[in-house]
C-alpha cells in the first residue's frame, strides 16, 4: 500500500460466563460469547516522512 497507507485488521472471540443471582438466590448462568471484528486503514501524513527533520519517520 506504500509508505503512507497502512492496513489494520483484528478479530477477537470473548468467552464470558457468570452465575446470576437475584436477591441472594441462584437465578441461573449467563453466557455472553461475542465475536468482534475490526478492520481499518491509516494514513501517515507527509510531514512525518520529511527526512530533513531529524527525529521523524
Backbone torsions as a table, in degrees:
resi	resn	phi	psi	omega
1	UNK	NA	-1.5	179.1
2	UNK	95.9	-179.4	-177.2
3	UNK	-81.3	-18.0	-175.6
4	UNK	-95.2	-27.2	-177.1
5	UNK	-105.1	139.3	178.0
6	UNK	-133.9	126.8	175.3
7	UNK	-85.1	155.6	179.3
8	UNK	-148.1	136.7	177.5
9	UNK	-149.3	148.6	178.6
10	UNK	-155.6	154.9	176.1
11	UNK	-143.8	138.7	178.3
12	UNK	-131.7	146.3	169.1
13	UNK	-123.4	123.1	-177.1
14	UNK	-109.0	126.4	178.9
15	UNK	-107.7	98.2	-176.3
16	UNK	-113.0	122.5	177.8
17	UNK	-131.5	141.2	-179.7
18	UNK	-152.5	153.6	173.8
19	UNK	-95.5	129.0	-178.4
20	UNK	-95.2	140.8	175.1
21	UNK	-129.1	146.9	176.1
22	UNK	-127.5	118.2	-179.4
23	UNK	54.3	37.2	177.3
24	UNK	85.1	-6.0	179.1
25	UNK	-102.6	142.6	179.8
26	UNK	-62.9	133.0	-178.8
27	UNK	-119.1	4.9	179.0
28	UNK	119.0	-170.3	-179.7
29	UNK	-116.1	154.8	-179.9
30	UNK	-120.3	125.5	176.8
31	UNK	-118.2	118.6	176.5
32	UNK	-121.4	113.9	-175.8
33	UNK	-127.1	71.5	-178.6
34	UNK	-79.1	149.8	170.3
35	UNK	-109.8	129.6	-177.5
36	UNK	-117.3	129.1	179.5
37	UNK	-126.4	135.0	-177.8
38	UNK	-135.7	138.6	173.7
39	UNK	-137.5	142.0	-179.0
40	UNK	-153.3	168.5	177.0
41	UNK	-139.8	138.2	-178.6
42	UNK	-120.7	156.5	179.3
43	UNK	-126.4	127.7	176.8
44	UNK	-97.4	119.7	-175.3
45	UNK	-66.2	149.1	-175.0
46	UNK	-57.2	-34.6	-178.8
47	UNK	-58.8	-30.0	179.8
48	UNK	-71.0	-18.9	-179.3
49	UNK	-98.7	4.5	-179.7
50	UNK	-68.1	111.7	-176.4
51	UNK	-79.9	-7.6	179.3
52	UNK	-80.4	-15.7	179.6
53	UNK	-101.8	114.7	179.4
54	UNK	-66.2	147.8	178.6
55	UNK	86.6	3.2	177.4
56	UNK	-103.7	173.5	-176.9
57	UNK	-69.1	NA	NA
